[in-house]
Amino acid sequence: MSADAPVDVPDEGVARSCKILLDSLKASHGSIANSSSSDEEAGQGWAHYPHPFRGLEGLSHDAWEFDDADLPRALVELRMCAMSNEIREKERWWEKMNDEKILRKWREEVKTHEEAEENAKWKLTDKMIDYVFQELKGYAAVRDPTTDIQLACFERVWRSDNLISLSLRDDLLAASALLESSSSPDWHPGSDGKVLDLVHPSLYPIVYGRTHAWHPSSDGQFKPLSAPEPLPGSPNMHLSRQFCWLPSDFSIASDGTAKLVSPYINNIDARTHPALNGVITSLVQAAIPLWDRVLASLLSPLSPYRIEQEGLSCSVTANNPENVNSIACIWKDGEAPCPEEGEDEEEYEEDQDKWYEKQSEHIELPDAVGAYEGGLEEAVKKGLETMEEYGAGLKGKTVQVIVKLANIVLGPGKEEYGGGTWHVEGMENEHIVSTFIYYYDEENISRSTLSFRAATSQPFYHGQDDGYCMKTLYGITRDDICVQERGSVTTSQDRCIVFPNIYQHRVSPFTLLDRTKPGHRKIVALFLVDPTIYITSATQIPPQQDHLYKRAIMEDSELFAKKMPVELRGKVVKDLKGKMSKEEAGEVRGRFMEERSVDAGRYEGENSFFGLTFNMFEH
């Protein structure tokens, strides 16, 4: 069998997997082999997509940017993007934008909103508003009318409200209802009984040194997995030596059709939930065009700036240091007015901030560029062309996906969901490059959003101590970490959202609309492993749930010699390698979550991807 050939594993893959530990039954497991590259080949090839797991060790703070982060955008430009997103949240906006009467109404709404804006530095000018409405043509041009796939709040974030068919949604509801009916519901630890895990990758994950896998490149040995070593040039900051989520492999045909080629999806029992594997496979298939767009966006620069950049950016090198004094200045006279310095340094800094806030007559903020000239379409087109040039599209490939299903359940006494924290998915072990979320059912809950935050390089600045200027332009001042919010997307029923893992994301709080009745939100999350990196998957690792083996060996007697005594079958179960009891899996999950919680705190620490601090050193 070739390395890239689909693996043909029967539905009873779990039962077959249990027999691989018996010499007399090993042959039946021969179909479970590596569906992608070998361990030695994993990670080879062209450069990997950007990841948030890269640290900044060795990056000098006088470097203006680092590879996987964008230059910051001015706050007022981000407000333009937010306003555009609000317009595009309107039903059938791409049709209504062609109706002059509706356009006038929208403009009036925007201007009324801006007149009420108290912070003068944040108000959108008429020129900015004009640009936003002109740019709607670009957003309409990159929208797919068949699938409703369109850009969301900011570039690299895509959404669709019409991607999943009603029949597939009904199948998902029916399949998830079987999981929900479990006599022992799995409430997520620490969620106060509000988050019901239906399928969660932190249960029965890969445990290095314990989880066994087949190694086709090592004479077919079945042995424990070793903890991975860091990729070349990557620090050990976000690499676990203990655990890894377990993906499944899906082959994607040239026409986009998906097929599950691993024998199972972790934590889904194909016997008791026979329809769920097919439903998940169909969702993976639906996600492919969205993932292709995200990956393409990571292969090209963002669209051009929406506000004037003269004086806001330059190429700063040792050969032209004079440029430093001509950039990123909001002061009309080119230099910040300075209040008199007081004796108490802390009190002086507080007074200075208040004083600067009153200097609006000295401030001159950049306005929007001229008419919209198609930068959005060009950026999307460039990314897709680059993807085609590299042969990086997902069609015709094997993709690795980690699956999660969860419900947020509220009711009297538990009326509010507090929202989440800023985070990315996984650690360096999983190499997750993009997340697909499908909000397939909700009832009796208030509006909620999914927000995004990006790491940026340091903004250009004109003067060593003019932190107020930088804070006004970018929301970043001396010693702040270089991050900017990139907007929010409403998480409404039937909506699919996909985004890159180099963006942190956070769920906003929501409550019951009627506090006397129950309410819920149901989601499917699919985490895409970087397609340029192959990690060990369910194709090489048999299921670890020991109850599946007990059932197969003790109950499915037709799979074994009819005369095998029950006592011997019990010994077979006991001697199986790599399996885990439910109690053990719960203990492993506790340690897994503790490690991930500690790791989450590192992302804004020194030398982390989101931890670059803005040092306004002297040039």
N, C-alpha and C positions, 0 to 999 in steps of 0.2 A: 504493500500500500504506500502511495506517495505521501510525502510529509503534509501536503495540503489537501489530501483527499478527505471528503466527508466521512465521518465514522458512522457506520450503520449499527446502532445498538438497539435491541428490542425494547419494548416498553417495560419488560420485567428486568430492566438493568440492575435494579437494587438486588433482586434475588440472584441474578447471575453474579453480581459483584461479590456476594457472600461466599461463593464457591471458589473464588480465586485463591483463597488461603489453603485449600485442600489440594494436594498434589494431583489427586485423581480427577479434579474438576478444573484444573488450571486452564485447560484448553478452551473452555467456554468463555474465558475472559480475554481471549486473544484479540477480539474486535475492539477492545478499549485501548487505543493507542494515541499518540500525540497527533492532534489534528492541525498542528501548525509547526513552527520551527522547533528544533531540539533545544535543550537547555543551553548548550554551548552557543547556539545561533541566536538565542533570544537577545533582543536589544541591538543586534547588528543592523547595518543598512544606513539609510539617510538619517539626518538629525531628527531627534525626537521633538514632539510638540512641546510648547512651553508648559511648565508645571510649577505649582506653588511650593514644591518641596525643595527647590534649589535655595541654598543659603547665599549670603553675601560675603562670606569669608574671602578675604583677599581683594575685595572691591574697595578701592580707595574712595574716601568721601569727596575727593575732588573730581571724581568721575560724574559727569552730568547725567548719565543714564546707564541702565543695565539692560541686558538683552530682552528679558521677558516682561518688562514694564513699559508703559507708555509715558510720554511726557504728560504732565498734568494739563487739564483743560480749565479755563477760567470759570469761576463759579457762575457767572452770568450766562456763559454758553451752556452749562449744565442745566440752568433754568430754562433756556430755550428748548433743550431736549425734553425736559419734563413737561413743558407746555405742549409740545408736539405730541408727546405720548398721551396726554390727557385728551387731546383731540382724536387721536387714533384709537382710543378706547371706546369712542362712540360707535354705535351700531352702523355698519355699512358706510363707514367714513369715506372709503375710496370712491363711492358713488356720489355721496352728498357733497364732496369737495368740488364737484363740477357744477353745483347749483349756486349761482351768485347770491340768491336770497339767503340760503343757508350759510354761505361763507360770510356774508355781512353780519349775520346773527352771531356766528362764532367769534368774529373780530370784536364785536361789541362786548361779548362776554369776557374776552381776554383783556380788553382795555379797562373794563370795569374792575376786573381783578387786580390789574396792575396799579390802578389809581388807589386801591385800598392797601397796597403794599407799603408798610411803614419804613422799611429800610431802603433809603434812596439808592444805595449802592447795588441793590438787587433788582431794581425796576428795569423792565424791558423797554427799550426805546421803540418808536414806530418802525424804525429800520429793522430791528431785530424781529419784531412781530411779522413784518412783511416777509422776511427771509424764511421764517418758520412755515408760513402758509405756502410760499413758493416750493419749499422742500417737500411738502406733502406729495408732489408729483413724483419725486424720487422714491419715497416710501411706497407709493402705489406701484411704481415700475418694478420693484424687487419683490412685490407680493405675488405669490402663486395663486391664481384664481381658483384652481381646482382643489387644492388642499388648504387654502387660507393661511399657508405658511408666510409669515411676515416678520419684519424686524419689530422688536418690542421697545423697551424704554431706552436702550442704548445699543450701540453696535456690539456684535457677537452674542446678543441675547435675542432669541427668536421665539415666536409663539404661534399657536394655531387654535382656533375654536371649532374647527370642522375637520380635524385630522382623523379622528376615530369614528368609525361608523356606529350607528345605533345598535346594530346587531352585535358588534364586538363589545360594545359597552354592556349590553344585556348579558352576554356570555361572561364578562368579567364580574358583573354583579352577582350572577348565579354562582360562579366559582368561589368568589370571596365570601359569599353567604355560608358556604360549607365550612370555611375556615373560622368564621365568626361564631359558628354553632358549637365550637369545641367546648367540652365539659371543663377544661382547664385553661381559660384564657390567659394569654401571655401579656400582662401589662408591663410596659417598658419601665425598667427600674428608674426611680426618681421622678416619674411623671405624675405622681399623685393619682394614679388610676385613671388618667385622661388619655393616654396614648396606648392603643392596643396594637401590639406587633402581630401581624398575621404571617409575614415572612420577613425575617430580619437576618442580615448576613453576619451579625455578631454572635449568633448561635451556631455552633458547630463550624467555626472557622478553621483555617489552617493553623495548627499549633506546631511550630518548628520543633523538631526532635521527637515529635509524637505522631503527627499525621503522616500516614504512609502513602506513597505514590509509586506508580509504575514509571520507570525511567527507560524508555525505548533506546536511548543513546548509550545506556550502560548495560547492555546484554539483557534487557528486559527485567532488571532487578526491581523487586518490590521492597522499598526501604523507606525509613523516615526522611522527611524533607529537612534539609539543613537551612539555617537562617541565611538570608542573602547578604552579599557584600555590596557596598555602595557602587553605583555606576561611576565610571571615570569622570572626575571633575565634580562629583556631587558629595557634599559633606554627609555625615551620619546623623544630621539633626533630626530628620523626620523618617528615619528608617527603623522599623521595628525588628528586633531580634527575637520576638516572641510569636507574633500573630500576623495573619493576613486574611482578608476576606477571600472567599472562594468563588471565582467567576465560572460561568458556563460558556461554552463555545457555540457560536451560531454561524453557519455558512450563509453568505448573502450572494444570491445568484446575480447574473449580469442584469436581469430585469428587476432586481430589488427584492425578490422573494427570499424570505428568511426560513432557515431550517435549523432546529436544535440538533447539534451533532454530538454534544456531550450526552452521556446516558441519563443525566438528571439535572435539575436545578436545585441548588442547595436549599434545604428546608421545605421542599415541596414533595410530598409523598404522592407519586403518580398513581398509586393504587387507590388511595382514598380520595384523591382529588384529580381524577383522570383528565378533566378538561383544562386544568390550569396551565399545564405546560404549553398547550396549543395557544391559549390566550396570550401568555407571555411572549411566545414566539411571534404572534401577530403584532403585538405592541412593539417588539424590537424592529420588525419590518416597517412599521409606521414611523419609527424614530429615525430610520436611516437618512431620509432627505434632510431632516433637521440637523442631525449630527454632521452630515456632509457640509452644511452651511456654516456650522460653528468651526469645524476644522479648517474650512477654506478661509474663514475670517482670521484664523491664527497664522495664515501663510502670507498675509498682506497687511500693509499699514491701515490704520483707521482712515476714515474720510477726512478731507481737508477741514481746517478750523472754520468755525462759523463766525468768529469775530476777528477784527483786524489784528494782525500779528506784528505789524511794524512797531518796533520798540518793545515787543513782548518775547522775542526769541532771537537767537543768533547762534552762530557756530563759535563757541568759545574755545580757543586753543592758546598754547603758549606763544604763538606767533602773532595773535591779534588781541591782546588783553585789553586794548582800548575799547573794544566792543562792550565790555562789562558795564561801563558807565552809561550805556545808552539803552539798556534793556529793562523791561518790566518795571517801568516807573509810572505811578499814577499821579504824580505831582506835576502841576502845570509848569512850574519853574524848573523841573528836572531834579529837584532836591527836596527832601522832606524838611518841613519846618521843625525846629527843635524847641521844646519847652525847656525852661530853666531847670537844671538838675537840683534835686533836693538832697538833704543830708541822709535820710533813711532810704536805702536802695529799694527795699520792697515797696514802701509807700510811694516812692518815686515812680516805679514801674506801673503801679495801679493808676496814679494820677496821669501818667503819660498816655496810657490807653484811653482814659476818659478824654484827655485833651485832643488826641488824634481823632476821636469820634466826632468832634465838633468842627473839624477842619474841612467840611464838605466843599467850601468855596475854593479850596486849593486843589481839589481832586478833579482829574480829567480821565474818565474811564473809556476804554476802547468801545467802539460801536460795532455793529455787524458789518461783515464784508458786503460787497455789492450784491447783485442779483444771484440767486442760486444757479449754479452752472453744472449740476449733475455729478457732484463729487460722491454722493452716496452710491449711485448706481455703478460708478467707475470702481469704487472700492470693492463692492460685492463682486463685480465682474472680474476684477484683477485676482481676487482670492480664488474664484472658481477656475480661472484659467491656470493659475499656479498649481492648483490641485490636480487638474488634468495633466499638466506638464510633468508633474512628479508621479502620476499614476496613484495619487493618494486617496481617491474616492473609495468608499466602502463597498460599492458593488463589485462582485467578483472576489471578495475577500472573506476571511474568517474573522469575526469580531468576538471579543470577549466582553461579557456583560455580567454585572453583579445586580441582583434583584432584591428589591425591598417593597413590601406592601404594609401599610399602616393606616389605622383609623384614629382620628382624634375624636373622642367621645365626651360630650358635656351633658349636664343634666342639673336638676335642682340640687343645690349644695355644691356643685362644681360647675358654675356658670361661665367661668372665664378660662381661656387658654392664654398663658402669659407670653407666648411668642418664643423665638429662639435667640441664639447668639450668633455673632459673625463667625462663620466657619467655612472651611473647604471640606471636600469629601475624601476620606481615606488618608493613607500615609504613602510614603514613597513606594512601599511594597506593592500596592495596588495599581499605581501609575494611572489613576483615574484622570481622564482628560476632559470629560464633559458629562453633565447630568441631564437626564430627561425626566420630567415630572408630569404625570397625568392626573389631574383632579377630576375624578370620575363620578363623585357623588357628594352632595352636601345638603344639609337640611337644618333650618332654624339657626343659622349662625350669621353674624355680622360680616361686613366686607373685610377682607384681609389682603395683604400684599406680600410679595416676595421682593426684597430689596437686594441690591448688589453693590459691592465695594471693590475697587481696584487698587492695586499697588501702583505707584507712579515713581518715576525718577525725580530727582530734585528739580524744582522750578528754577528758571533763570532769574537772577535778581541783580539790581543795579548798584546796591549799596550794602555794606556789611551789616549795618544795624537797622535797616529799614524793614523790620518784621511786619509792621502794620501794612505796608504796601503789599507784601506777599500774602498776608492774611486776607486783605481786601480782594485781591485778584484770585487767589487759589484756595483760600481757607487753610493754608499751611504756613506756619511761622517757625521761627528758630526752635530747634529741638523737638518739633512735632514729627510723628511718623508720616511718611509720604504715602498717604492713602486718600482716595476720594470716592464718595458715593456716586454710583452711576445710575441711580433712579430705581423705580419700583414698578412691578407688574401686578395687576389685580389677579388674585388666584381664584377665579370663578369656576363653577362647574363646567365640565367638558373642555376646559382649556389645557393645552399641552405647552410647557415651557422648557426650553433647552438653553444651556449656557455653559461657558468654559469653566474649568475648575481653577483657572487663575483669577477668577472673580470669587471673592467671598460672598456668601448669601445669608440672609436672615429672614425668618418668618415674623410678620408683625402679629401682635396680640389680636384676638377676636373673642366675642362673647355670644351668648345665646340671645336671639332676638326676643323670644318669649321665654322668660326665665322660669316659667312654670312647666315647660315641656323640654324633653330631651332634644339634642341636636348633635350633628356629627359632620366630619369631613373625611373623605376617603381618598387616598392617593396611592399611585404606583410610582416608584422611583427606579430608574434604570441607570446604572453607572457604567460608562463606557471606558474600558481600559485602553490606554494609548495603543492604537493599532500598529504602531511601529515597534512595540515591545510585547513579547509573548510571555505570560506568566503561567505557572502551573495551575491547572483548572480541574473542573469536574471530569474532564476527559481522562486525566491520569489518576485522579484520587477517587477511590470508591466512597460511597456515602459513609459517614461516621456515626450515624444514629444507630445505636445497638438494638433498639426495638425493631428496626427493619430486618435485621439479621435474625433476631429471635423469631419473628413472624415467618420469615422465609424458611428457616431451618425446622422450626417446631411445628408449623402449621402446613406449609406447602410441601407435603411429603412426596408429591410426584416429582419434585426436583431432585430427589435423592434416592439411593437404593431403598427399595421398599422394606427391606429387612433391617435397615439401620436402626438400632435400638434408640429409644428416646434419651436414655442416659448418655449415649455417645453423641447424640445431637447436642445435648446440653454442654458437653465438653467442647464440641466444635465451636459453639457460640462463645464459650469462656476463653478459648485460645485465639480467637480472631484478633488480629493486630489492627491498631489504629481506630478502633471503635470507641464511642463515648456514651455513657449513660446520660439520661436527662439531667440528673443531679450534677454530674461532672460538667456537662455543657453549661449549666447555670453558673457554676463556679468559674469556668473559663470565661464566660461572658463578663462576669464581674471584673476579672483582671484585665480583660480586653478593654472594657470601657474606662477603667482607671488609667490605663496606659494612654488611650486616645484623649482622655480629658487633660492629662499632663501635656501631651503633645500639642493640643489646641492652644495652650497658653504660650507656646514657644513662637507662634506665628508673628507676634508683634514684639518679640524679644530681639536682643542684639544679634545682628547678622542674619535675621530671618527674611523671608521674601516680603512680608508686609511690615518689616521693622526698620527699613532704611530711615534714618533721622535726617532732618533738614539742618545741616550745619552751615550757618552763614559766616563762614570763615573769611578772612581777609584775602583778597586776590593778590 
